[in-house]
Amino acid sequence: MKKISVYWHPNCGTCKKAVKYMDDKKISYELIDLREKAPNKMAISTMLKQNYPDAPKRLFNTSGMSYREGGFKDKITQMDQKQMIDALSKDGLLIKRPFILLENKKGVVGFKENEWDMLFT
């Protein structure tokens, strides 16, 4: 199996649970710090289209400082998908974490063990 890219924040408790899950399942992965590098527009677009077509807001870290300081609570309802993708690709801290997208285009944001079980079966 090819190594999987996991976009995370090292201080995030949810991310740490996801990493432990992958370690326990012996899944090979590469950690990418969202503070340094956000997923590219293609990855974000694929995640939206394949996994969250009816809930694009789900990709946003609505409790994060970037979300609050950027005023996204008020403007997200006015944004189209292209604007959302642009914003997410420019600021990794806007993205709900962890963010994981597999080669088969399946992916998830956040960590719920049952969702991850489905992803890796």
C-alpha positions in Angstrom: 0.0 0.0 0.0 1.2 3.5 -0.9 2.0 5.9 2.0 -1.0 8.0 2.8 -0.7 11.8 3.4 -2.4 13.0 6.6 -2.7 16.7 7.0 -2.7 17.5 10.7 -1.8 19.9 13.5 0.7 18.4 16.0 -1.1 19.9 19.0 -4.5 18.7 18.0 -6.0 16.0 20.2 -8.2 14.7 17.4 -5.2 14.4 15.1 -3.3 12.5 17.7 -6.2 10.0 18.0 -6.1 9.5 14.2 -2.4 8.9 14.3 -2.8 6.4 17.1 -5.5 4.7 15.1 -3.3 4.4 12.0 -0.3 3.1 14.1 -2.6 0.5 15.8 -3.8 -0.7 12.4 -0.2 -0.6 11.0 -1.2 1.8 8.2 1.8 3.6 6.6 1.4 7.4 6.5 3.2 10.7 6.1 2.3 13.6 8.4 2.0 17.0 6.9 1.6 20.0 9.2 -1.3 22.1 8.1 0.4 25.2 9.5 3.2 24.7 6.9 1.3 23.3 3.9 -2.3 23.1 3.0 -3.8 20.5 0.7 -3.7 21.7 -2.9 -6.8 22.9 -4.8 -7.1 19.5 -6.6 -7.1 17.5 -3.3 -9.7 19.9 -1.8 -11.9 19.8 -4.9 -11.7 16.0 -5.0 -12.6 15.8 -1.3 -15.6 18.1 -1.8 -16.9 16.3 -4.9 -16.4 12.7 -3.8 -17.0 12.9 -0.1 -18.9 16.1 0.9 -20.8 17.3 -2.2 -23.8 18.5 -0.1 -21.8 19.8 2.9 -18.8 21.8 1.8 -18.8 23.7 5.1 -17.7 20.4 6.7 -14.2 21.0 5.4 -13.9 24.1 7.4 -12.4 24.2 11.0 -15.3 26.3 12.3 -13.8 26.5 15.8 -10.4 27.7 14.6 -8.8 31.1 14.9 -8.4 31.5 11.1 -12.1 30.9 10.6 -13.1 33.4 13.3 -10.6 36.1 12.4 -11.4 35.7 8.7 -15.1 36.3 9.3 -16.1 33.1 7.6 -19.1 32.5 9.9 -20.8 35.4 8.1 -19.4 35.0 4.6 -19.3 31.2 4.1 -23.0 31.2 3.1 -22.2 33.6 0.3 -19.2 31.7 -1.0 -19.3 29.5 -4.0 -17.3 26.3 -4.2 -14.4 27.9 -6.1 -14.1 30.6 -3.4 -14.2 27.9 -0.7 -11.5 25.9 -2.4 -9.3 29.0 -2.9 -9.6 30.0 0.8 -8.9 26.4 2.1 -5.9 26.0 -0.2 -4.3 29.3 1.0 -4.7 28.7 4.8 -4.3 25.2 6.1 -5.6 26.2 9.5 -9.0 26.8 7.9 -9.2 23.1 7.2 -10.9 20.7 9.6 -8.3 18.2 10.7 -7.1 15.7 10.1 -7.6 15.8 6.4 -7.0 12.5 4.5 -7.6 11.6 0.9 -6.8 8.2 -0.5 -5.9 7.3 -4.1 -9.3 5.9 -4.7 -10.7 9.4 -4.0 -12.3 8.3 -0.7 -11.5 10.6 2.2 -12.5 12.1 5.5 -12.0 15.2 7.5 -12.0 14.9 11.3 -11.7 11.7 13.2 -14.6 9.4 13.9 -13.4 5.8 14.3 -16.4 4.3 12.4 -15.8 6.6 9.4 -12.1 5.7 9.4 -13.0 2.0 9.7 -15.1 2.3 6.5 -12.3 4.2 4.8 -9.7 1.5 5.4 -11.9 -1.6 4.7 
